[in-house]
Amino acid sequence: MSSKEEILRMQICECGEKSVAEAIDIFQNTSLPFKKAKKLVTECNKTCCRTALMRLYDMQQFGKYDYDEIEMLIENRLERTRRLIEGD
């Protein structure tokens, strides 16, 4: 398991090249619904990082973050991407 600081530096989406900390900041400073707020973070319409971003958005709405869960969701996405690239 990574520390909170390491998780905050993790890239939440390759498209927008934003870190978890940047995504939290964007979500905290907008009143937009998830779909539009997601575009501010990712700058795209892809669904590759949707799960992690949706959970992060929900956590922000409730004011409590589970960094271990966010790390797991990002790692799961990275693993799926690796498997697709390798052709498994």
C-alpha positions in Angstrom: 0.0 0.0 0.0 1.1 3.5 -0.8 1.1 6.5 1.4 -1.5 9.2 1.1 1.0 11.5 -0.5 2.0 8.8 -3.1 -1.7 8.2 -4.0 -2.3 11.9 -4.3 0.5 12.1 -6.9 -0.8 9.1 -8.9 -2.2 9.9 -12.4 -5.9 9.3 -12.3 -6.3 9.4 -16.1 -3.8 9.3 -18.9 -6.0 11.5 -21.1 -6.0 14.6 -19.0 -2.7 13.8 -17.2 -4.2 14.9 -13.9 -3.2 13.5 -10.5 -5.6 12.4 -7.9 -4.9 15.7 -6.0 -5.7 17.8 -9.0 -8.9 15.8 -9.6 -9.9 16.4 -6.0 -9.2 20.1 -6.4 -11.2 20.3 -9.5 -14.2 18.4 -8.0 -14.0 20.7 -4.9 -14.2 23.8 -7.0 -17.1 23.0 -9.2 -20.8 22.5 -8.7 -21.2 20.7 -12.0 -22.7 17.2 -12.1 -20.3 14.2 -12.4 -20.4 13.9 -16.2 -19.4 17.5 -16.8 -16.9 17.6 -13.9 -15.3 14.4 -15.3 -14.6 16.3 -18.5 -12.7 19.0 -16.6 -10.4 16.3 -15.2 -10.0 14.0 -18.2 -10.5 16.4 -21.1 -12.1 13.5 -23.0 -15.2 11.3 -23.3 -13.5 8.0 -22.7 -14.6 5.6 -20.0 -11.2 4.2 -19.1 -10.9 6.1 -15.8 -14.7 6.5 -15.1 -14.8 4.1 -12.1 -12.0 5.8 -10.1 -13.2 9.3 -10.9 -16.8 8.5 -10.0 -15.8 7.1 -6.6 -13.5 10.1 -6.1 -16.4 12.5 -7.0 -18.7 10.6 -4.6 -16.1 10.8 -1.8 -15.7 14.5 -2.4 -19.4 15.0 -2.1 -19.4 13.2 1.3 -16.2 14.9 2.5 -14.3 11.7 3.3 -11.7 10.0 1.1 -10.7 6.4 1.0 -7.2 6.6 -0.6 -6.7 2.9 -0.5 -9.8 2.3 -2.6 -8.7 5.0 -5.1 -5.3 3.4 -5.4 -6.9 -0.1 -5.9 -9.2 1.3 -8.7 -6.3 3.0 -10.5 -4.2 -0.1 -10.2 -7.1 -2.2 -11.6 -7.4 0.1 -14.6 -3.6 0.0 -15.2 -3.7 -3.8 -15.0 -6.6 -4.0 -17.5 -4.7 -1.7 -19.9 -1.5 -3.8 -19.6 -3.5 -7.0 -20.4 -5.1 -5.4 -23.4 -1.7 -4.2 -24.7 -0.2 -7.6 -24.2 -3.1 -9.3 -25.9 -4.2 -11.6 -23.0 
